[in-house]
Amino acid sequence: MEPALGPVLAELPPTRRALLVTLRKRGEARAEELAEELGVTVSAVRQHLQGLAAADLVVHRDERSGPGRPRRSYRLGGAAEALFPKAYGELTLELLDILADEDPDVVRRAFERRRSARVARVLARLEGLDFGARVAEIARVLDEDGYLADFERADDGAYRIREHNCAILAVAQRYGHACTTEISFLREVLPDADVTRVAHILSGSHACVYEVRERAPSPAA
């Protein structure tokens, strides 16, 4: 799936845009790994990384494990955060703060109403799909909503949905209801699965990751 890109990110040259999106997904990578994934030469990748580093879009760290040149790994710099979609503004936080001052429970109810509306919208898109197709469609919906989402299936049959970008990061940092309703949303649209959050951006991970494991059908009575 093509990620939902913000207007500034979409205006970057294709290779630089692809480098930033790849680093966003992987968290950290060496130039050789980036070159292999993007299908370009290592020297071309290093040239682009140099330009991105000059704009604080990429930073690096060196790791020495023996004689010779250190291994250099790259990750997103501080300026890159603003390039990725954020589905909120200062007005959203201001209004939530006002509502919380008036009645803290109003905020909780607002998040629950948002969750219910998302569930209804997504369930309509999942109708008639098998389990794997539903997981794929949910990842597509999250990607459309700005979460830079994808999914994979592990060897043991479990799926992992990854959100490489938190589209409501500032809201989630201030109001825990946002993260609570996110996992509740996934559990409600996949009622025949066990859904567990195994990585969390707010806990320091570079992505929110949800393990989705289909439950075995209940034996007939």
Secondary structure, DSSP 8 states (H G I E B T S, - for coil): ------HHHHTS-HHHHHHHHHHHHHS-EEHHHHHHHHTS-HHHHHHHHHHHHHTTSEEEEEE--SSSS-EEEEEE-GGGGGGS-----HHHHHHHHHHHHH-HHHHHHHHHHHHHHHHHHHHHHHTT--HHHHHHHHHHHHIIIII-EEEEE-TTS-EEEEESS-TTHHHHHH-THHHHHHHHHHHHH-TTEEEEEEE-GGGT-SSEEEEEEE-------
